[in-house]
């Protein structure tokens, strides 16, 4: 079997073949040697990028989209979306049109999902995964990816500070309006600036709720 594969490796650069050639070879070798060997996977580099292999059925070691999604803990809709965005591609399609995926694509999908959990956008996820596939040393890869992670951490910390400010404003606003719950005056009768409750240190005027002062009312009319 090994000699056969070596021969194919030698002949391929000089052959002008189509995907059907590889599928036929796959079938023949499986029949002759009774081995679980996926020729279409081995020689994928000889296919155009946008061409997907067609096989009679998903071979051993491959899985349909439903199984892939289940193993990765996501949905088939998500897998299809990532495929449309160019983040993942099926290993092949069965003659019935079903997508077939390998364990390598399962690992890639898990990488995508782990980065999505940190709320990287899909364009940035593709950049990070591309870095991983550039045959760098572990140290070089760590250096490059740490730049992305530290930048994301900085963005998250800024968002945290932003939401802390919003939380503080909401808390103060809720406390101020809660103090007005016992008030039985109609809106047009209220004199909020003169209210003793509102003048307490724990309360503050809320522009969209409390009535403005007399001076502010006159200024608005002018």
Kinemage of the C-alpha trace (Angstrom):
@kinemage 1
@onewidth
@group {chain A} dominant
@subgroup {mainchain}
@vectorlist {calphas} color= white
{ca unk a 1} P 0.000 0.000 0.000
{ca unk a 2} L 2.809 2.395 0.895
{ca unk a 3} L 4.509 1.808 -2.497
{ca unk a 4} L 1.229 2.591 -4.281
{ca unk a 5} L 0.899 5.908 -2.446
{ca unk a 6} L 4.538 6.768 -3.205
{ca unk a 7} L 3.846 6.134 -6.898
{ca unk a 8} L 0.790 8.385 -6.802
{ca unk a 9} L 2.875 11.117 -5.116
{ca unk a 10} L 5.423 10.888 -7.971
{ca unk a 11} L 2.846 10.909 -10.771
{ca unk a 12} L 0.527 13.655 -9.504
{ca unk a 13} L 2.672 16.708 -10.420
{ca unk a 14} L 2.734 15.524 -14.054
{ca unk a 15} L -0.955 14.670 -14.342
{ca unk a 16} L -3.852 16.902 -15.300
{ca unk a 17} L -6.651 15.269 -13.363
{ca unk a 18} L -10.050 16.115 -11.925
{ca unk a 19} L -11.677 15.325 -8.620
{ca unk a 20} L -13.292 12.242 -10.221
{ca unk a 21} L -9.809 10.748 -10.650
{ca unk a 22} L -9.176 10.910 -6.914
{ca unk a 23} L -12.588 9.527 -6.077
{ca unk a 24} L -12.037 6.584 -8.415
{ca unk a 25} L -8.586 5.968 -6.896
{ca unk a 26} L -10.139 6.122 -3.435
{ca unk a 27} L -12.728 3.489 -4.319
{ca unk a 28} L -10.199 1.184 -6.020
{ca unk a 29} L -7.667 1.295 -3.185
{ca unk a 30} L -10.346 0.668 -0.579
{ca unk a 31} L -11.569 -2.327 -2.558
{ca unk a 32} L -8.122 -3.825 -3.212
{ca unk a 33} L -6.530 -3.285 0.171
{ca unk a 34} L -9.663 -3.199 2.375
{ca unk a 35} L -8.117 -0.246 4.201
{ca unk a 36} L -9.667 2.834 5.713
{ca unk a 37} L -7.746 5.382 3.669
{ca unk a 38} L -9.161 8.642 2.348
{ca unk a 39} L -7.279 9.546 -0.834
{ca unk a 40} L -9.376 12.642 -1.413
{ca unk a 41} L -8.198 14.029 1.944
{ca unk a 42} L -4.544 13.192 1.286
{ca unk a 43} L -4.441 15.008 -2.039
{ca unk a 44} L -6.763 17.893 -1.221
{ca unk a 45} L -4.035 20.380 -2.147
{ca unk a 46} L -4.439 19.405 -5.831
{ca unk a 47} L -8.046 20.617 -5.943
{ca unk a 48} L -9.197 24.192 -6.628
{ca unk a 49} L -9.932 25.976 -3.359
{ca unk a 50} L -13.674 26.242 -3.924
{ca unk a 51} L -14.113 22.634 -5.093
{ca unk a 52} L -15.606 20.165 -2.641
{ca unk a 53} L -15.035 16.459 -3.119
{ca unk a 54} L -18.034 14.243 -3.828
{ca unk a 55} L -18.091 10.728 -2.409
{ca unk a 56} L -20.741 8.041 -2.335
{ca unk a 57} L -21.166 8.402 1.427
{ca unk a 58} L -19.438 9.856 4.481
{ca unk a 59} L -16.526 7.485 5.085
{ca unk a 60} L -15.324 6.208 8.444
{ca unk a 61} L -13.763 9.050 10.397
{ca unk a 62} L -16.040 11.642 8.776
{ca unk a 63} L -19.277 13.001 10.162
{ca unk a 64} L -22.382 14.756 8.908
{ca unk a 65} L -23.067 18.365 9.861
{ca unk a 66} L -25.461 17.352 12.648
{ca unk a 67} L -22.847 15.202 14.345
{ca unk a 68} L -20.217 17.919 13.909
{ca unk a 69} L -22.477 20.499 15.541
{ca unk a 70} L -23.340 18.105 18.381
{ca unk a 71} L -19.666 17.312 19.077
{ca unk a 72} L -18.763 21.014 19.108
{ca unk a 73} L -21.760 22.014 21.235
{ca unk a 74} L -23.308 24.319 18.656
{ca unk a 75} L -26.040 24.257 15.988
{ca unk a 76} L -26.060 23.240 12.336
{ca unk a 77} L -27.216 26.758 11.511
{ca unk a 78} L -24.044 28.159 13.103
{ca unk a 79} L -21.860 25.699 11.186
{ca unk a 80} L -23.506 26.681 7.898
{ca unk a 81} L -23.030 30.359 8.700
{ca unk a 82} L -19.329 29.852 9.442
{ca unk a 83} L -19.052 27.934 6.179
{ca unk a 84} L -20.636 30.861 4.295
{ca unk a 85} L -18.141 33.201 5.958
{ca unk a 86} L -15.231 31.009 4.831
{ca unk a 87} L -14.184 29.959 8.335
{ca unk a 88} L -14.829 26.257 7.846
{ca unk a 89} L -15.273 23.989 4.847
{ca unk a 90} L -16.587 20.410 4.581
{ca unk a 91} L -14.057 17.695 3.818
{ca unk a 92} L -16.360 16.448 1.070
{ca unk a 93} L -19.996 15.973 0.135
{ca unk a 94} L -21.791 12.682 -0.242
{ca unk a 95} L -23.501 11.878 -3.535
{ca unk a 96} L -26.728 12.756 -1.731
{ca unk a 97} L -25.447 16.280 -1.132
{ca unk a 98} L -24.712 15.890 2.582
{ca unk a 99} L -21.711 17.718 4.022
{ca unk a 100} L -19.018 15.460 5.499
{ca unk a 101} L -16.536 16.815 8.044
{ca unk a 102} L -13.329 15.421 9.524
{ca unk a 103} L -11.960 15.614 13.061
{ca unk a 104} L -9.581 18.334 11.864
{ca unk a 105} L -12.588 20.480 10.985
{ca unk a 106} L -14.141 19.673 14.354
{ca unk a 107} L -10.974 20.973 16.027
{ca unk a 108} L -11.094 24.110 13.857
{ca unk a 109} L -14.758 24.662 14.737
{ca unk a 110} L -13.937 24.377 18.445
{ca unk a 111} L -11.198 27.009 17.982
{ca unk a 112} L -13.694 29.343 16.320
{ca unk a 113} L -16.252 28.851 19.099
{ca unk a 114} L -13.672 29.409 21.862
{ca unk a 115} L -12.694 32.739 20.278
{ca unk a 116} L -16.365 33.648 19.761
{ca unk a 117} L -16.910 33.080 23.502
{ca unk a 118} L -14.441 35.958 24.049
{ca unk a 119} L -16.521 38.002 21.574
{ca unk a 120} L -13.929 38.327 18.851
{ca unk a 121} L -15.606 39.272 15.576
{ca unk a 122} L -15.483 36.709 12.771
{ca unk a 123} L -12.939 38.677 10.735
{ca unk a 124} L -10.555 38.759 13.695
{ca unk a 125} L -11.170 35.059 14.390
{ca unk a 126} L -10.110 34.243 10.827
{ca unk a 127} L -6.920 36.287 11.292
{ca unk a 128} L -6.049 34.424 14.514
{ca unk a 129} L -6.714 30.989 13.012
{ca unk a 130} L -4.674 31.906 9.929
{ca unk a 131} L -1.777 32.813 12.233
{ca unk a 132} L -2.029 29.370 13.807
{ca unk a 133} L -1.701 27.722 10.415
{ca unk a 134} L 1.430 29.621 9.327
{ca unk a 135} L 3.829 26.962 10.673
{ca unk a 136} L 5.352 29.291 13.247
{ca unk a 137} L 7.142 28.117 16.360
{ca unk a 138} L 5.049 27.889 19.504
{ca unk a 139} L 6.837 30.945 20.891
{ca unk a 140} L 6.209 33.038 17.764
{ca unk a 141} L 2.569 31.973 17.675
{ca unk a 142} L 2.153 32.773 21.391
{ca unk a 143} L 3.673 36.240 20.849
{ca unk a 144} L 1.320 37.019 17.940
{ca unk a 145} L -1.837 35.707 19.602
{ca unk a 146} L -1.050 37.417 22.924
{ca unk a 147} L -1.185 40.728 21.060
{ca unk a 148} L -4.737 39.935 19.959
{ca unk a 149} L -5.778 38.714 23.411
{ca unk a 150} L -4.296 41.723 25.239
{ca unk a 151} L -6.019 44.089 22.821
{ca unk a 152} L -9.323 42.316 23.433
{ca unk a 153} L -8.739 42.454 27.209
{ca unk a 154} L -8.178 46.211 26.964
{ca unk a 155} L -11.464 46.605 25.074
{ca unk a 156} L -13.313 44.539 27.707
{ca unk a 157} L -11.839 46.579 30.585
{ca unk a 158} L -12.978 49.788 28.875
{ca unk a 159} L -16.455 48.314 28.467
{ca unk a 160} L -16.484 47.331 32.150
{ca unk a 161} L -15.651 50.899 33.207
{ca unk a 162} L -18.330 52.219 30.859
{ca unk a 163} L -20.975 49.905 32.321
{ca unk a 164} L -19.856 50.660 35.876
{ca unk a 165} L -20.632 54.337 35.183
{ca unk a 166} L -24.040 53.400 33.744
{ca unk a 167} L -24.767 51.190 36.782
{ca unk a 168} L -23.910 54.028 39.177
{ca unk a 169} L -26.149 56.457 37.274
{ca unk a 170} L -29.019 53.973 37.190
{ca unk a 171} L -28.685 53.209 40.911
{ca unk a 172} L -28.780 56.916 41.841
{ca unk a 173} L -31.692 57.586 39.499
{ca unk a 174} L -33.727 54.682 40.887
{ca unk a 175} L -33.096 55.850 44.470
{ca unk a 176} L -34.180 59.410 43.620
{ca unk a 177} L -37.396 58.326 41.915
{ca unk a 178} L -38.205 55.809 44.680
{ca unk a 179} L -38.169 58.740 47.125
{ca unk a 180} L -41.045 60.229 45.133
{ca unk a 181} L -43.347 57.236 45.524
{ca unk a 182} L -45.319 58.822 48.461
{ca unk a 183} L -45.896 62.060 46.482
{ca unk a 184} L -49.624 62.614 45.741
{ca unk a 185} L -49.288 65.844 43.716
{ca unk a 186} L -50.223 65.980 40.041
{ca unk a 187} L -47.439 66.610 37.576
{ca unk a 188} L -48.446 70.221 36.945
{ca unk a 189} L -48.736 70.878 40.714
{ca unk a 190} L -45.305 69.632 41.665
{ca unk a 191} L -42.593 71.999 42.899
{ca unk a 192} L -39.741 69.499 42.863
{ca unk a 193} L -36.929 72.043 43.500
{ca unk a 194} L -38.622 72.997 46.787
{ca unk a 195} L -39.199 69.388 47.864
{ca unk a 196} L -37.415 68.528 51.111
{ca unk a 197} L -37.098 64.889 50.090
{ca unk a 198} L -35.355 65.769 46.841
{ca unk a 199} L -32.986 68.117 48.668
{ca unk a 200} L -31.594 65.263 50.769
{ca unk a 201} L -27.965 64.262 49.973
{ca unk a 202} L -29.066 60.790 48.858
{ca unk a 203} L -31.363 62.194 46.157
{ca unk a 204} L -30.737 64.099 42.961
{ca unk a 205} L -32.927 65.761 40.363
{ca unk a 206} L -33.778 63.503 37.438
{ca unk a 207} L -34.293 65.616 34.294
{ca unk a 208} L -36.772 63.252 32.607
{ca unk a 209} L -38.858 62.874 35.795
{ca unk a 210} L -38.689 65.885 38.147
{ca unk a 211} L -40.179 69.249 37.232
{ca unk a 212} L -37.588 72.010 36.564
{ca unk a 213} L -37.055 74.969 38.880
{ca unk a 214} L -38.973 78.217 38.322
{ca unk a 215} L -35.886 79.869 36.826
{ca unk a 216} L -35.395 76.946 34.444
{ca unk a 217} L -39.083 77.089 33.441
{ca unk a 218} L -38.866 80.803 32.658
{ca unk a 219} L -35.669 80.252 30.684
{ca unk a 220} L -37.346 77.550 28.618
{ca unk a 221} L -40.344 79.800 27.882
{ca unk a 222} L -38.045 82.628 26.746
